[in-house]
Amino acid sequence: MNGSMWKIIFVQENFIGRILSYIGVIIIISGLIAGYNMSTYVHYVDGYGNEERFFEWTSFFVLAGGSFLFGVALLGFSEVINLLHIISGRINSLKLTNENKKPSIYEENHEIEDMVKSKEWTLQESDEQKIYQLFSDKAILEIKPTEVEENCIVRLQDREGPLSPYVTVVDVSGMMASEVQDVELKQHLIAWYNEQT
């Protein structure tokens, strides 16, 4: 068998969990048998071979109980491994389905429409300070609140170099302002800004 075949056997059938559960059952059964055999004593009464058998319950419970607890611990550990194997399989299948499913253009536009607020919001002075902090190395020409709450259009220009202003979208909802990374939202808000001007 090559290495990929072993990988298939180990991964798909959860070989380790199954082996541990078998070992746990064997330990429990052998512990009960060994506990019985070691707790039974033969006492010879006379010289003619007459004997009496004694059974010591305390030694039986000590020997059998220890192996029983160890076997149950192995069974529990194998069950944990089986559950982790099942969870891992579900996560992998979810990853595969999520990678294959991309949202349609309608769904993306619908999400942006849900973010648009019907009422206008005003930019607070603390939000402006966040934007000035974010772009401390650039000249800010204009800050305009957008139709999506806590997102602003910021028109910038490099302090040195040719005059070439550009526009970016900034989110001011956090402790610090940050540029919006969602491409669809950014394009939507820049198109909205271009319509306004």
Backbone bond lengths (Angstrom), bond angles and torsions (degrees), N, CA, C in turn:
res aa  C-N    CA-C-N  psi(-1)  N-CA   C-N-CA  omega(-1)  CA-C   N-CA-C  phi
1 M - - - 1.454 - - 1.515 110.09 -
2 N 1.322 115.91 137.39 1.457 118.51 177.02 1.527 110.50 -85.30
3 G 1.336 116.12 176.31 1.463 121.01 -175.02 1.513 113.61 -64.52
4 S 1.342 117.77 -34.99 1.463 119.33 -178.98 1.527 111.57 -68.89
5 M 1.341 117.04 -31.88 1.461 120.25 178.31 1.518 110.40 -66.82
6 W 1.351 117.35 -42.04 1.467 120.43 176.63 1.517 110.36 -62.10
7 K 1.333 116.35 -39.38 1.468 119.95 179.94 1.523 110.31 -62.45
8 I 1.318 117.27 -41.09 1.464 120.73 178.96 1.522 110.45 -63.07
9 I 1.349 116.82 -43.94 1.467 120.17 -179.44 1.519 110.36 -63.99
10 F 1.333 117.64 -47.16 1.460 121.04 -177.05 1.514 112.01 -67.34
11 V 1.324 118.19 -40.92 1.458 120.93 -174.03 1.513 112.18 -79.13
12 Q 1.326 118.21 -47.61 1.456 119.61 -173.76 1.521 112.76 -74.19
13 E 1.316 118.17 -36.81 1.451 119.93 -175.46 1.520 112.69 -96.08
14 N 1.311 118.90 -6.03 1.457 123.20 -177.50 1.525 109.92 55.93
15 F 1.300 115.09 62.05 1.455 124.84 -174.50 1.530 112.31 -58.83
16 I 1.314 117.84 -43.15 1.467 121.91 -176.42 1.533 110.57 -64.23
17 G 1.323 117.34 -46.50 1.461 120.58 179.45 1.522 112.11 -61.00
18 R 1.325 116.44 -39.73 1.459 120.31 179.70 1.526 111.03 -67.08
19 I 1.332 117.69 -43.30 1.471 121.53 178.95 1.533 110.05 -62.03
20 L 1.333 117.59 -44.28 1.472 119.85 179.86 1.522 111.82 -62.94
21 S 1.331 117.55 -37.70 1.464 118.83 178.93 1.529 110.87 -67.81
22 Y 1.337 118.12 -38.23 1.468 120.45 176.71 1.528 110.95 -64.29
23 I 1.328 116.48 -43.44 1.466 120.24 179.31 1.525 110.25 -62.91
24 G 1.332 117.71 -39.99 1.459 121.06 178.05 1.516 112.66 -60.70
25 V 1.326 117.18 -43.44 1.474 121.00 178.80 1.526 110.36 -66.04
26 I 1.335 117.27 -41.71 1.471 120.84 179.14 1.530 110.58 -62.62
27 I 1.323 117.52 -40.84 1.472 120.86 -179.97 1.530 110.57 -65.14
28 I 1.330 116.73 -40.97 1.473 119.48 179.35 1.526 110.53 -63.11
29 I 1.331 117.29 -48.16 1.475 121.12 -178.15 1.527 110.97 -65.72
30 S 1.332 117.18 -46.12 1.470 119.18 -179.30 1.523 111.37 -67.59
31 G 1.322 118.23 -30.78 1.456 121.04 176.75 1.519 112.00 -67.44
32 L 1.337 116.94 -39.59 1.472 119.98 176.61 1.529 111.22 -64.89
33 I 1.332 116.65 -43.53 1.473 120.47 179.76 1.527 110.40 -65.90
34 A 1.328 116.45 -46.36 1.472 119.54 -179.56 1.527 110.68 -64.81
35 G 1.326 117.55 -38.90 1.459 120.72 178.22 1.512 111.63 -63.03
36 Y 1.312 117.67 -40.41 1.474 121.42 177.77 1.527 110.58 -65.15
37 N 1.341 116.10 -48.00 1.472 119.59 -177.66 1.527 111.72 -64.45
38 M 1.310 118.23 -39.33 1.457 120.39 -176.98 1.529 112.60 -80.84
39 S 1.302 117.60 -15.00 1.473 120.63 179.50 1.521 112.26 -94.94
40 T 1.319 118.07 -7.48 1.457 121.59 179.07 1.525 108.75 -94.96
41 Y 1.340 115.95 121.52 1.463 121.13 179.97 1.531 109.28 -114.99
42 V 1.314 114.76 145.09 1.467 120.91 176.42 1.533 107.38 -109.32
43 H 1.318 116.02 127.24 1.466 121.89 178.41 1.525 107.53 -116.91
44 Y 1.328 115.59 120.75 1.475 120.06 179.27 1.527 108.46 -83.09
45 V 1.327 115.82 125.46 1.460 122.36 -175.43 1.520 110.68 -80.52
46 D 1.304 116.92 -45.41 1.456 120.33 -177.41 1.523 109.49 -140.44
47 G 1.279 115.94 -174.25 1.448 121.29 -177.38 1.507 113.78 -81.79
48 Y 1.301 118.68 -2.58 1.469 121.92 -177.94 1.529 112.97 -92.50
49 G 1.283 118.65 7.29 1.456 121.61 178.81 1.509 114.80 91.42
50 N 1.301 117.60 6.86 1.460 119.14 175.92 1.537 108.65 -72.51
51 E 1.269 114.63 135.89 1.469 119.19 -176.02 1.517 111.20 -136.00
52 E 1.303 112.82 157.56 1.467 121.16 173.76 1.520 107.61 -124.42
53 R 1.313 115.20 138.98 1.468 119.97 178.20 1.526 108.77 -102.96
54 F 1.320 113.98 134.22 1.464 120.75 177.12 1.530 108.77 -120.22
55 F 1.274 113.77 143.73 1.471 118.96 177.78 1.526 108.24 -121.28
56 E 1.324 117.00 121.86 1.464 121.46 179.57 1.522 109.23 -99.00
57 W 1.301 113.99 111.03 1.461 120.18 -177.54 1.530 112.14 -68.40
58 T 1.305 117.67 -34.87 1.468 119.09 -177.59 1.523 110.99 -64.36
59 S 1.326 117.70 -45.74 1.469 118.90 178.92 1.529 110.59 -67.05
60 F 1.337 118.11 -34.49 1.469 120.55 177.29 1.530 110.40 -61.94
61 F 1.347 116.79 -47.81 1.464 119.25 -178.16 1.526 111.79 -67.19
62 V 1.321 116.85 -33.76 1.469 118.71 177.79 1.522 110.56 -67.56
63 L 1.330 117.52 -48.57 1.470 120.81 -177.51 1.533 111.90 -70.87
64 A 1.314 116.17 -49.61 1.469 119.49 -177.96 1.531 111.04 -70.48
65 G 1.334 116.41 -36.40 1.466 119.53 -179.35 1.518 112.75 -65.12
66 G 1.335 115.98 -39.83 1.472 119.14 178.75 1.512 112.16 -64.42
67 S 1.319 116.11 -45.88 1.467 118.66 179.81 1.533 110.91 -69.16
68 F 1.341 116.73 -33.51 1.463 120.00 177.73 1.526 110.44 -63.65
69 L 1.335 116.76 -45.43 1.470 120.02 179.67 1.529 111.45 -64.28
70 F 1.320 116.66 -41.52 1.460 120.10 178.70 1.530 111.13 -64.84
71 G 1.333 117.05 -41.86 1.461 120.87 178.37 1.518 112.11 -64.90
72 V 1.336 116.99 -40.98 1.471 120.42 178.03 1.528 110.26 -65.81
73 A 1.344 117.03 -37.48 1.476 119.86 177.20 1.524 110.75 -62.69
74 L 1.322 117.33 -40.90 1.470 119.95 176.76 1.530 111.50 -65.85
75 L 1.326 117.35 -39.81 1.465 120.33 176.94 1.534 110.55 -62.18
76 G 1.329 116.53 -42.35 1.464 120.09 178.17 1.517 111.61 -64.35
77 F 1.316 116.35 -41.41 1.457 120.20 178.81 1.527 110.64 -64.36
78 S 1.328 117.26 -39.90 1.469 119.65 178.16 1.526 110.72 -65.94
79 E 1.335 116.81 -35.10 1.472 119.54 177.73 1.524 111.10 -67.16
80 V 1.332 116.63 -38.30 1.468 120.06 175.99 1.527 110.24 -61.96
81 I 1.327 116.60 -43.06 1.470 120.14 178.37 1.528 110.34 -62.85
82 N 1.339 117.54 -40.85 1.471 120.36 177.79 1.520 111.68 -62.53
83 L 1.335 116.52 -43.01 1.466 119.62 179.45 1.525 111.44 -65.50
84 L 1.325 117.36 -41.07 1.465 120.39 176.75 1.518 111.16 -63.56
85 H 1.318 116.88 -35.91 1.458 120.86 177.34 1.533 110.69 -64.85
86 I 1.333 116.51 -42.53 1.467 120.62 178.58 1.522 110.40 -64.79
87 I 1.330 117.05 -44.45 1.472 121.06 179.84 1.520 110.26 -62.68
88 S 1.336 116.69 -42.28 1.460 120.60 178.86 1.529 111.08 -61.28
89 G 1.329 116.53 -41.10 1.463 119.60 177.74 1.514 112.27 -64.01
90 R 1.330 116.63 -39.71 1.465 119.69 178.94 1.518 111.36 -67.15
91 I 1.329 116.61 -40.43 1.467 119.86 179.60 1.518 109.89 -64.76
92 N 1.328 117.04 -43.54 1.462 120.03 178.91 1.520 111.59 -62.79
93 S 1.336 117.52 -39.56 1.468 119.15 179.12 1.523 110.65 -68.86
94 L 1.342 117.63 -35.28 1.463 120.05 176.60 1.520 111.17 -66.13
95 K 1.337 116.37 -38.97 1.461 119.45 178.20 1.519 110.32 -62.40
96 L 1.334 116.23 -42.92 1.459 119.17 -179.46 1.517 111.40 -64.38
97 T 1.331 117.91 -41.89 1.460 119.32 -179.19 1.522 110.89 -70.76
98 N 1.336 118.92 -34.97 1.458 120.66 179.21 1.516 112.06 -71.58
99 E 1.343 117.32 -32.70 1.458 119.73 177.22 1.522 111.06 -69.35
100 N 1.318 116.99 -35.08 1.460 120.37 -178.86 1.517 112.24 -78.15
101 K 1.332 117.29 -24.39 1.467 120.20 -176.84 1.519 109.55 -96.58
102 K 1.305 115.93 117.32 1.453 120.76 174.06 1.527 107.05 -113.06
103 P 1.331 117.12 141.42 1.455 117.95 -179.17 1.524 111.39 -66.82
104 S 1.298 115.12 145.48 1.457 119.50 178.26 1.524 109.65 -74.34
105 I 1.313 115.85 165.23 1.472 120.29 -179.93 1.516 109.67 -62.17
106 Y 1.332 117.43 -35.53 1.456 120.29 178.68 1.526 110.89 -62.63
107 E 1.367 117.07 -43.74 1.459 120.34 -179.69 1.516 111.04 -63.29
108 E 1.364 117.20 -41.29 1.454 120.08 -179.90 1.530 110.47 -64.35
109 N 1.329 117.46 -44.54 1.459 120.09 179.31 1.521 110.96 -66.63
110 H 1.320 116.62 -33.95 1.457 120.64 179.05 1.533 110.72 -65.52
111 E 1.348 116.27 -38.51 1.460 120.00 177.66 1.518 110.82 -64.16
112 I 1.313 117.84 -41.13 1.468 121.05 179.29 1.521 109.68 -66.16
113 E 1.339 117.29 -40.34 1.464 119.76 178.90 1.523 111.44 -63.48
114 D 1.345 116.80 -33.54 1.465 119.77 177.10 1.519 111.94 -66.28
115 M 1.339 116.69 -29.39 1.458 120.38 -178.30 1.528 112.17 -78.26
116 V 1.330 116.36 -22.99 1.456 120.43 -177.29 1.525 109.28 -69.99
117 K 1.323 115.67 129.11 1.467 121.82 -179.86 1.526 108.81 -94.88
118 S 1.305 115.31 141.69 1.460 118.71 179.38 1.528 110.96 -75.23
119 K 1.330 117.73 -32.17 1.455 120.39 179.38 1.524 109.76 -90.50
120 E 1.305 116.52 150.96 1.458 121.12 178.00 1.516 109.24 -82.88
121 W 1.283 115.94 147.77 1.454 121.10 177.94 1.518 108.22 -119.54
122 T 1.306 115.42 155.61 1.465 119.88 -177.63 1.522 109.21 -108.57
123 L 1.291 114.38 147.37 1.452 121.74 179.21 1.520 109.37 -82.49
124 Q 1.306 116.68 124.98 1.465 121.81 179.95 1.532 109.90 -80.41
125 E 1.313 115.16 159.43 1.464 120.20 179.21 1.533 110.97 -63.87
126 S 1.343 116.81 -36.40 1.467 120.07 178.55 1.530 110.88 -64.80
127 D 1.349 116.70 -34.49 1.459 119.92 177.43 1.528 110.74 -67.79
128 E 1.320 116.53 -38.79 1.470 119.95 176.80 1.524 110.82 -62.67
129 Q 1.328 116.13 -40.38 1.462 119.67 178.62 1.533 110.73 -61.90
130 K 1.324 116.45 -38.77 1.463 120.22 177.36 1.532 110.69 -60.91
131 I 1.322 116.06 -41.52 1.468 120.23 -179.45 1.523 110.42 -67.58
132 Y 1.339 117.52 -42.74 1.463 120.39 177.88 1.535 111.05 -63.25
133 Q 1.304 116.56 -34.82 1.462 120.24 176.84 1.522 111.11 -67.39
134 L 1.326 116.50 -41.33 1.457 120.81 -179.13 1.526 111.76 -63.88
135 F 1.319 116.40 -41.34 1.468 121.21 -176.80 1.527 110.44 -110.61
136 S 1.322 116.93 48.42 1.468 120.45 -178.10 1.523 112.20 -67.57
137 D 1.325 119.19 -21.36 1.458 122.30 -179.36 1.524 113.07 -94.52
138 K 1.333 117.00 4.47 1.465 120.96 -177.64 1.534 110.13 -125.84
139 A 1.315 115.29 161.65 1.462 120.62 175.69 1.527 108.22 -92.10
140 I 1.327 116.45 122.46 1.461 121.17 179.90 1.523 107.88 -91.68
141 L 1.337 116.16 118.70 1.451 121.59 -178.22 1.520 112.65 -91.57
142 E 1.342 116.54 -32.54 1.465 119.81 -177.28 1.526 109.47 -158.76
143 I 1.331 115.07 142.09 1.467 122.29 172.24 1.516 106.38 -126.42
144 K 1.347 116.16 122.45 1.455 119.44 -177.67 1.522 109.75 -132.19
145 P 1.337 117.76 125.16 1.470 119.72 174.76 1.531 110.32 -65.54
146 T 1.320 115.73 142.93 1.463 120.15 -178.71 1.520 110.17 -99.25
147 E 1.330 114.70 -177.79 1.458 120.02 178.12 1.522 112.34 -74.39
148 V 1.327 117.31 -14.82 1.457 121.95 175.26 1.524 107.37 -96.37
149 E 1.319 115.53 123.44 1.458 120.37 -174.68 1.521 111.67 -60.23
150 E 1.324 115.04 139.64 1.462 125.34 178.11 1.526 113.24 67.35
151 N 1.330 117.65 20.56 1.456 123.42 172.50 1.513 107.89 -124.01
152 C 1.342 115.58 132.37 1.460 121.09 -177.05 1.520 110.32 -125.10
153 I 1.323 114.34 150.46 1.450 120.91 169.84 1.519 106.06 -92.34
154 V 1.317 116.52 129.54 1.458 121.17 178.77 1.524 107.61 -122.74
155 R 1.332 114.76 124.06 1.460 120.93 178.09 1.516 106.92 -98.36
156 L 1.325 115.74 122.54 1.462 121.98 -171.75 1.513 111.68 -122.40
157 Q 1.320 112.55 163.95 1.463 120.13 173.13 1.523 107.41 -150.10
158 D 1.311 116.13 142.28 1.462 119.64 174.75 1.522 108.85 -66.75
159 R 1.333 115.95 142.92 1.474 119.81 -178.50 1.515 110.81 -67.86
160 E 1.299 116.32 -34.53 1.456 119.92 179.15 1.519 108.18 -119.57
161 G 1.287 115.97 145.83 1.452 119.50 179.53 1.518 110.72 115.48
162 P 1.331 116.48 -174.32 1.463 120.14 -177.76 1.531 111.45 -68.94
163 L 1.322 114.68 159.16 1.464 120.01 177.59 1.519 108.76 -76.63
164 S 1.318 115.47 102.39 1.462 120.18 178.15 1.525 107.96 -145.91
165 P 1.333 116.33 82.40 1.463 118.52 179.80 1.534 111.07 -69.09
166 Y 1.296 114.62 150.84 1.457 120.47 176.97 1.528 108.75 -139.72
167 V 1.331 114.39 164.71 1.459 121.08 -174.46 1.529 109.06 -116.85
168 T 1.340 115.63 141.33 1.456 121.00 174.14 1.524 108.72 -140.25
169 V 1.328 115.48 164.53 1.464 121.37 -179.36 1.525 107.85 -109.98
170 V 1.337 115.57 132.55 1.461 121.38 -175.65 1.525 109.04 -123.16
171 D 1.332 115.08 137.69 1.467 122.40 175.34 1.522 107.74 -100.35
172 V 1.340 117.30 124.69 1.466 121.82 -177.95 1.526 111.90 -110.31
173 S 1.323 118.16 17.75 1.463 120.71 -175.00 1.520 112.94 -77.36
174 G 1.317 118.93 -23.30 1.462 121.22 -176.14 1.522 112.14 -90.11
175 M 1.322 114.70 -170.23 1.466 120.43 177.34 1.516 110.67 -65.13
176 M 1.330 115.71 -33.02 1.457 121.08 177.59 1.521 107.96 -127.36
177 A 1.306 116.26 151.39 1.457 120.76 177.45 1.534 109.01 -73.41
178 S 1.326 115.84 148.51 1.460 120.43 177.64 1.519 109.07 -145.91
179 E 1.323 115.17 151.12 1.457 119.30 177.62 1.520 109.57 -71.19
180 V 1.309 117.20 141.09 1.460 122.25 -179.94 1.526 108.60 -70.39
181 Q 1.329 116.02 130.63 1.464 121.41 -178.06 1.526 112.53 -97.69
182 D 1.327 117.58 -16.87 1.457 121.78 -179.94 1.529 108.98 -71.21
183 V 1.324 116.69 111.13 1.464 121.96 -173.87 1.523 111.39 -63.15
184 E 1.337 116.75 -42.87 1.468 120.26 -178.38 1.524 111.05 -62.80
185 L 1.319 116.84 -46.38 1.464 121.24 179.64 1.522 110.58 -63.98
186 K 1.315 116.39 -41.75 1.462 121.11 -179.84 1.531 110.92 -61.80
187 Q 1.330 116.20 -45.77 1.466 119.75 179.45 1.527 110.93 -64.49
188 H 1.328 116.31 -40.63 1.464 120.47 179.52 1.528 111.10 -61.74
189 L 1.331 117.26 -45.26 1.462 120.28 -176.95 1.523 112.11 -72.31
190 I 1.315 117.75 -34.47 1.470 119.59 176.35 1.521 110.24 -68.02
191 A 1.338 117.80 -38.43 1.472 120.36 175.27 1.521 110.22 -64.00
192 W 1.327 117.72 -39.67 1.464 121.59 176.42 1.531 110.81 -61.47
193 Y 1.328 116.97 -41.81 1.475 121.89 179.06 1.524 110.93 -64.70
194 N 1.330 116.29 -42.04 1.472 119.52 179.61 1.526 111.56 -64.13
195 E 1.337 117.22 -33.91 1.471 120.65 176.65 1.521 110.87 -68.30
196 Q 1.332 117.40 -33.06 1.462 121.71 -177.56 1.515 111.63 -72.56
197 T 1.341 117.31 -30.95 1.468 119.78 -175.98 1.493 112.63 -93.44
